[in-house]
């Protein structure tokens, strides 16, 4: 109201500004009186608790702010529900995997004892075939639930990664040697890129697990006569590992679905595949916990490249900025 009083006084003076010096002084006194009256009126309204009148623009702003507060509160509530559901899912999977792995270990152990006929011959040779089937199926299930437990621990933040120097060239060389027999059986060429001489700080066991999952996927989806290449590139800001294959490739739709665990949207590819579809999810979780990123580029009938960028702690030599 003080501003209102001053504005009214200014308008009054503007209409009579050239009436003479005496008139100007008298009108100045009137303007001062109007401003003082407005100030006193505003003070009285504040003391009495009367709300000031709002224009349409002010009401619109208040409405928008209220809607923003409501949306922010709803977003926070939904976020809390989603986080609680994720924690419940992770806890359930962890307990389920742990409880099932114990009896599976017993089944596998007893099947192994029967296969070796520890307490005497089984008799009919067909029993040996059944025992082998029990053992193989038990080991497959054990690996399945082990992967679920690993993913649950990684997503739940219950696994702490070790920090130690890791030689990237040694990491790739070990993976190449480990999968050489599988590549030969699949009649796929497994090639190793030029050494980069880089070293980083990380968990050697976890990074080896992530790389193994990616190489295994590349070999599984590369037909006979194809090629899988492991390479590394050192830069100022880190190291990039690349697993490139000349396999079947993926469409954009399937590539987006592949980021989800247990994703088998292509029945033709899934029916001959063992496992739970968790290899990529586990690899991504390990890479992100290591401070890196995992990116996939794929083209149908051309192949797939998986790039893993890891931050630099002790990288040598520096060739360029890693992408």
C-alpha positions as CSV (number, residue, x, y, z in Angstrom):
1,X,0.0,0.0,0.0
2,X,3.0,2.3,0.5
3,X,3.8,1.8,-3.2
4,X,0.2,2.4,-4.1
5,X,0.1,5.7,-2.2
6,X,3.3,6.9,-3.8
7,X,2.0,6.0,-7.2
8,X,-1.2,8.0,-6.6
9,X,0.7,11.0,-5.4
10,X,3.0,10.9,-8.5
11,X,-0.1,10.8,-10.8
12,X,-1.5,13.8,-8.9
13,X,1.7,15.8,-9.2
14,X,2.0,14.9,-12.9
15,X,-1.3,16.6,-13.7
16,X,-0.5,19.8,-11.9
17,X,3.3,20.1,-12.2
18,X,3.3,23.4,-14.0
19,X,0.8,25.3,-11.8
20,X,3.5,27.5,-10.2
21,X,6.0,27.1,-7.4
22,X,3.5,27.7,-4.6
23,X,1.1,25.2,-6.1
24,X,3.9,22.6,-6.6
25,X,4.9,22.8,-2.9
26,X,1.3,22.5,-1.7
27,X,0.7,19.5,-4.0
28,X,4.0,18.0,-2.8
29,X,2.6,18.1,0.7
30,X,-0.6,16.4,-0.5
31,X,1.5,13.7,-2.2
32,X,3.5,13.0,1.0
33,X,0.2,12.7,2.9
34,X,-1.2,10.2,0.4
35,X,2.0,8.1,0.7
36,X,1.9,8.2,4.4
37,X,-1.8,7.2,4.4
38,X,-1.1,4.2,2.2
39,X,1.7,3.1,4.5
40,X,-0.4,3.3,7.6
41,X,-3.2,1.4,5.8
42,X,-0.9,-1.4,4.8
43,X,0.5,-1.7,8.3
44,X,-3.0,-1.9,9.7
45,X,-3.9,-4.7,7.3
46,X,-0.8,-6.7,8.3
47,X,-1.6,-6.3,12.0
48,X,-5.2,-7.4,11.5
49,X,-4.1,-10.4,9.3
50,X,-6.1,-9.3,6.3
51,X,-4.7,-10.9,3.1
52,X,-3.7,-8.4,0.4
53,X,-5.7,-8.5,-2.8
54,X,-4.1,-10.4,-5.7
55,X,-4.2,-9.8,-9.3
56,X,-4.9,-12.5,-11.9
57,X,-1.2,-12.9,-12.6
58,X,-0.4,-13.4,-8.9
59,X,-3.1,-16.0,-8.6
60,X,-1.7,-17.9,-11.6
61,X,1.8,-17.9,-10.1
62,X,0.5,-19.2,-6.8
63,X,-1.4,-22.0,-8.7
64,X,1.7,-23.0,-10.6
65,X,3.8,-23.1,-7.5
66,X,1.2,-25.2,-5.7
67,X,1.1,-27.7,-8.6
68,X,4.9,-27.9,-8.6
69,X,4.9,-28.7,-4.9
70,X,2.3,-31.4,-5.4
71,X,4.2,-32.9,-8.3
72,X,7.5,-32.8,-6.4
73,X,5.9,-34.6,-3.4
74,X,4.3,-37.3,-5.7
75,X,7.7,-37.8,-7.4
76,X,9.4,-38.2,-4.1
77,X,6.8,-40.7,-2.9
78,X,7.0,-42.8,-6.1
79,X,10.8,-42.7,-5.9
80,X,10.7,-44.1,-2.4
81,X,8.3,-46.8,-3.4
82,X,10.4,-47.8,-6.4
83,X,13.6,-47.9,-4.3
84,X,11.8,-50.0,-1.6
85,X,10.5,-52.4,-4.3
86,X,14.0,-52.7,-5.7
87,X,15.5,-53.5,-2.3
88,X,12.8,-56.1,-1.7
89,X,13.4,-57.8,-5.0
90,X,17.2,-57.8,-4.4
91,X,16.8,-59.2,-0.9
92,X,14.3,-61.9,-2.2
93,X,16.6,-63.0,-5.0
94,X,19.6,-63.1,-2.6
95,X,17.8,-65.3,-0.1
96,X,16.3,-67.5,-2.7
97,X,19.6,-68.1,-4.4
98,X,21.3,-68.9,-1.2
99,X,18.7,-71.3,0.0
100,X,18.6,-73.2,-3.3
101,X,22.4,-73.4,-3.7
102,X,22.8,-75.5,-0.5
103,X,20.6,-78.5,-1.6
104,X,22.0,-78.3,-5.1
105,X,25.5,-78.7,-3.7
106,X,24.3,-81.9,-1.9
107,X,22.7,-83.2,-5.1
108,X,25.8,-82.6,-7.1
109,X,28.0,-84.1,-4.5
110,X,25.9,-87.3,-4.1
111,X,25.7,-87.6,-7.9
112,X,29.5,-87.4,-8.1
113,X,29.9,-90.1,-5.5
114,X,27.5,-92.4,-7.4
115,X,29.3,-91.8,-10.6
116,X,32.5,-93.0,-9.1
117,X,30.7,-95.9,-7.4
118,X,32.2,-95.1,-4.1
119,X,30.2,-97.7,-2.1
120,X,30.0,-100.3,-4.8
121,X,28.7,-100.8,-8.4
122,X,25.4,-99.4,-9.4
123,X,24.6,-102.4,-11.6
124,X,22.9,-101.4,-14.9
125,X,25.0,-99.1,-17.1
126,X,22.0,-96.8,-17.7
127,X,22.3,-95.6,-14.1
128,X,25.6,-94.0,-15.0
129,X,23.8,-92.0,-17.7
130,X,21.1,-90.8,-15.3
131,X,23.8,-89.9,-12.7
132,X,25.6,-87.8,-15.3
133,X,22.4,-86.0,-16.2
134,X,21.7,-85.3,-12.6
135,X,25.2,-83.9,-12.0
136,X,25.2,-81.7,-15.2
137,X,21.7,-80.3,-14.5
138,X,22.6,-79.6,-10.9
139,X,25.8,-77.7,-12.0
140,X,23.8,-75.7,-14.5
141,X,21.3,-74.7,-11.9
142,X,24.0,-73.9,-9.5
143,X,25.6,-71.6,-12.0
144,X,22.2,-70.0,-12.7
145,X,21.4,-69.2,-9.1
146,X,25.0,-68.1,-8.5
147,X,24.6,-65.5,-11.2
148,X,21.4,-64.3,-9.6
149,X,23.1,-64.0,-6.2
150,X,26.0,-62.1,-7.8
151,X,23.7,-59.7,-9.5
152,X,21.7,-59.2,-6.3
153,X,24.8,-58.4,-4.3
154,X,26.1,-56.0,-7.0
155,X,22.9,-54.1,-7.3
156,X,22.3,-54.0,-3.6
157,X,25.8,-52.6,-3.0
158,X,26.7,-55.5,-0.7
159,X,29.9,-56.4,-2.6
160,X,32.9,-54.2,-2.1
161,X,35.4,-54.2,-5.0
162,X,39.1,-54.5,-4.2
163,X,41.4,-51.8,-5.4
164,X,44.8,-52.9,-6.8
165,X,46.9,-52.3,-9.9
166,X,45.6,-54.2,-12.9
167,X,47.5,-54.6,-16.2
168,X,45.1,-54.4,-19.0
169,X,47.2,-56.4,-21.4
170,X,47.4,-59.3,-18.9
171,X,43.6,-59.1,-18.4
172,X,43.0,-59.5,-22.1
173,X,45.6,-62.2,-22.6
174,X,44.1,-64.3,-19.8
175,X,40.6,-64.0,-21.3
176,X,42.0,-65.0,-24.7
177,X,43.7,-68.1,-23.3
178,X,40.6,-69.0,-21.3
179,X,38.2,-68.9,-24.2
180,X,40.6,-70.3,-26.9
181,X,39.2,-73.9,-26.6
182,X,35.6,-72.6,-26.8
183,X,36.4,-70.6,-29.9
184,X,38.1,-73.6,-31.5
185,X,35.0,-75.7,-30.9
186,X,32.8,-73.0,-32.4
187,X,35.2,-72.6,-35.3
188,X,35.5,-68.9,-34.5
189,X,38.7,-66.9,-34.7
190,X,39.6,-65.3,-31.3
191,X,42.1,-62.4,-32.0
192,X,44.0,-60.1,-29.6
193,X,44.7,-56.5,-30.4
194,X,47.9,-54.6,-30.1
195,X,49.1,-54.3,-26.5
196,X,48.4,-50.8,-25.0
197,X,50.7,-51.1,-21.9
198,X,48.1,-49.5,-19.6
199,X,47.6,-50.1,-15.9
200,X,44.6,-49.1,-13.8
201,X,43.4,-49.5,-10.3
202,X,40.5,-51.9,-9.9
203,X,39.3,-55.3,-8.8
204,X,41.1,-57.9,-11.0
205,X,38.7,-60.7,-10.2
206,X,35.5,-58.6,-10.9
207,X,36.9,-57.1,-14.1
208,X,37.9,-60.5,-15.3
209,X,34.4,-61.8,-14.6
210,X,32.9,-58.9,-16.6
211,X,35.2,-59.4,-19.5
212,X,34.6,-63.2,-19.5
213,X,30.8,-62.6,-19.7
214,X,31.2,-60.3,-22.6
215,X,33.6,-62.6,-24.5
216,X,31.3,-65.6,-23.8
217,X,28.3,-63.7,-25.3
218,X,30.4,-62.7,-28.4
219,X,31.4,-66.3,-29.0
220,X,27.9,-67.7,-28.5
221,X,26.3,-65.3,-31.1
222,X,29.1,-65.5,-33.7
223,X,28.5,-68.2,-36.3
224,X,31.3,-70.6,-37.5
225,X,33.8,-68.8,-39.6
226,X,33.4,-65.5,-37.8
227,X,35.8,-63.5,-35.7
228,X,35.9,-62.1,-32.2
229,X,38.6,-59.4,-31.4
230,X,39.7,-58.2,-27.9
231,X,41.4,-54.8,-27.9
232,X,42.3,-52.0,-25.5
233,X,43.1,-48.3,-26.1
234,X,44.8,-46.1,-23.5
235,X,44.0,-42.4,-23.1
236,X,44.6,-39.5,-20.8
237,X,41.3,-40.0,-19.0
238,X,41.2,-43.8,-18.9
239,X,41.2,-47.1,-20.8
240,X,38.6,-48.4,-23.3
241,X,38.2,-52.2,-23.7
242,X,36.5,-53.3,-26.9
243,X,35.0,-56.7,-27.6
244,X,34.1,-56.8,-31.3
245,X,32.4,-59.7,-33.2
246,X,31.2,-60.4,-36.7
247,X,28.1,-62.2,-35.4
248,X,24.4,-61.9,-36.0
249,X,24.1,-58.3,-34.7
250,X,21.0,-56.9,-33.1
251,X,18.2,-54.4,-34.0
252,X,17.7,-51.2,-32.1
253,X,14.6,-52.7,-30.4
254,X,16.4,-55.8,-29.2
255,X,19.4,-53.8,-28.2
256,X,17.3,-51.7,-25.9
257,X,15.7,-54.7,-24.3
258,X,19.0,-56.4,-23.8
259,X,19.9,-54.0,-21.0
260,X,17.3,-55.7,-18.8
261,X,18.2,-58.9,-16.9
262,X,16.5,-62.1,-18.1
263,X,15.8,-60.5,-21.5
264,X,15.3,-63.1,-24.2
265,X,13.0,-61.3,-26.7
266,X,14.2,-63.3,-29.7
267,X,13.1,-66.9,-29.3
268,X,15.3,-68.1,-32.2
269,X,18.4,-66.9,-30.3
270,X,17.2,-67.8,-26.8
271,X,16.3,-71.4,-27.4
272,X,19.8,-72.6,-27.9
273,X,21.3,-70.4,-25.2
274,X,22.2,-71.6,-21.7
275,X,22.1,-69.4,-18.7
276,X,19.8,-66.8,-17.2
277,X,20.6,-63.8,-19.5
278,X,22.5,-62.2,-16.7
279,X,26.0,-62.0,-18.2
280,X,25.6,-58.5,-19.6
281,X,23.7,-57.2,-16.6
282,X,26.5,-58.5,-14.2
283,X,29.2,-57.1,-16.5
284,X,27.5,-53.7,-16.6
285,X,27.1,-53.6,-12.8
286,X,30.7,-54.4,-12.3
287,X,31.9,-51.8,-14.7
288,X,29.6,-49.1,-13.2
289,X,30.8,-50.0,-9.7
290,X,34.4,-49.6,-11.0
291,X,33.5,-46.1,-12.0
292,X,33.2,-46.9,-15.7
293,X,30.6,-47.2,-18.5
294,X,29.5,-49.9,-20.8
295,X,28.2,-49.1,-24.3
296,X,26.9,-51.4,-27.0
297,X,26.9,-50.7,-30.7
298,X,25.3,-53.4,-33.0
299,X,24.2,-53.8,-36.6
300,X,22.1,-56.6,-37.9
301,X,24.1,-59.1,-40.0
302,X,27.3,-57.1,-39.4
303,X,28.2,-57.6,-35.8
304,X,28.4,-56.1,-32.3
305,X,31.0,-54.0,-30.4
306,X,30.9,-53.7,-26.7
307,X,33.0,-50.8,-25.4
308,X,34.0,-50.6,-21.7
309,X,35.5,-47.4,-20.5
310,X,37.4,-47.4,-17.2
311,X,38.7,-44.3,-15.4
312,X,42.4,-43.7,-15.2
313,X,44.3,-43.9,-12.0
314,X,47.7,-45.0,-13.2
315,X,47.6,-45.2,-17.0
316,X,50.6,-45.5,-19.2
317,X,51.4,-44.6,-21.9
318,X,49.0,-41.8,-22.7
319,X,48.1,-42.0,-26.4
320,X,45.1,-39.8,-26.5
321,X,41.9,-38.9,-24.8
322,X,39.8,-42.1,-24.4
323,X,36.3,-41.9,-25.8
